[in-house]
Amino acid sequence: MRREVISQARRLANEHWAFIEKLLNVLGVNKDLISKYRFFYVEAFIHGFKHGVEWVYQYILSSLYHKP
């Protein structure tokens, strides 16, 4: 996968994590746990983003070559 895609995914993941982190703080979640959650959250977000990009790519290809 292209570096630009991964960079965009990481940027979005970090932005969204900032929102989630605020929510967890408001809920009183232990700060040590929050810092541990961050790694898994960001990596899972990036993983899902890549699947989404792959799906869109396949959808576009199939739309181009399998017109009714």
C-alpha positions as CSV (number, residue, x, y, z in Angstrom):
1,M,0.0,0.0,0.0
2,R,1.3,3.5,-0.8
3,R,2.9,5.6,1.8
4,E,0.4,8.4,1.3
5,V,-2.4,6.1,2.2
6,I,-0.7,5.0,5.4
7,S,0.2,8.5,6.3
8,Q,-3.4,9.7,5.8
9,A,-4.7,6.7,7.8
10,R,-2.2,7.5,10.7
11,R,-3.2,11.2,10.6
12,L,-6.9,10.3,10.9
13,A,-6.3,7.7,13.5
14,N,-4.3,10.2,15.7
15,E,-7.0,12.8,15.2
16,H,-9.7,10.4,16.2
17,W,-7.7,9.1,19.1
18,A,-7.5,12.6,20.5
19,F,-11.3,12.6,20.7
20,I,-11.5,9.2,22.2
21,E,-8.8,10.0,24.8
22,K,-10.8,13.0,25.9
23,L,-13.9,10.8,26.4
24,L,-11.9,8.3,28.3
25,N,-10.5,11.0,30.6
26,V,-14.0,12.4,31.2
27,L,-15.1,8.9,32.2
28,G,-12.2,8.6,34.6
29,V,-10.3,5.8,33.0
30,N,-6.9,5.3,34.4
31,K,-4.2,7.2,32.5
32,D,-1.9,4.2,32.3
33,L,-4.6,2.2,30.7
34,I,-5.4,5.0,28.3
35,S,-1.8,5.2,27.1
36,K,-1.8,1.4,26.6
37,Y,-5.1,1.6,24.6
38,R,-3.7,4.2,22.3
39,F,-1.3,1.8,20.5
40,F,-4.0,-0.8,19.8
41,Y,-6.6,1.8,18.9
42,V,-4.4,3.6,16.3
43,E,-3.1,0.3,14.8
44,A,-6.6,-1.1,14.5
45,F,-7.8,2.1,12.9
46,I,-5.0,2.0,10.3
47,H,-5.7,-1.7,9.6
48,G,-9.4,-1.0,9.1
49,F,-8.6,2.1,6.9
50,K,-6.5,-0.1,4.6
51,H,-9.3,-2.6,4.3
52,G,-11.6,0.2,3.3
53,V,-9.2,1.6,0.7
54,E,-8.8,-1.9,-0.7
55,W,-12.6,-2.4,-0.9
56,V,-13.1,0.9,-2.7
57,Y,-10.4,0.0,-5.2
58,Q,-12.0,-3.4,-5.9
59,Y,-15.5,-1.8,-6.1
60,I,-14.3,0.8,-8.6
61,L,-12.5,-1.9,-10.7
62,S,-15.6,-4.1,-10.7
63,S,-17.8,-1.2,-11.6
64,L,-15.6,-0.3,-14.6
65,Y,-15.4,-3.9,-16.0
66,H,-18.8,-5.3,-15.0
67,K,-21.3,-2.8,-16.3
68,P,-24.8,-4.1,-16.8
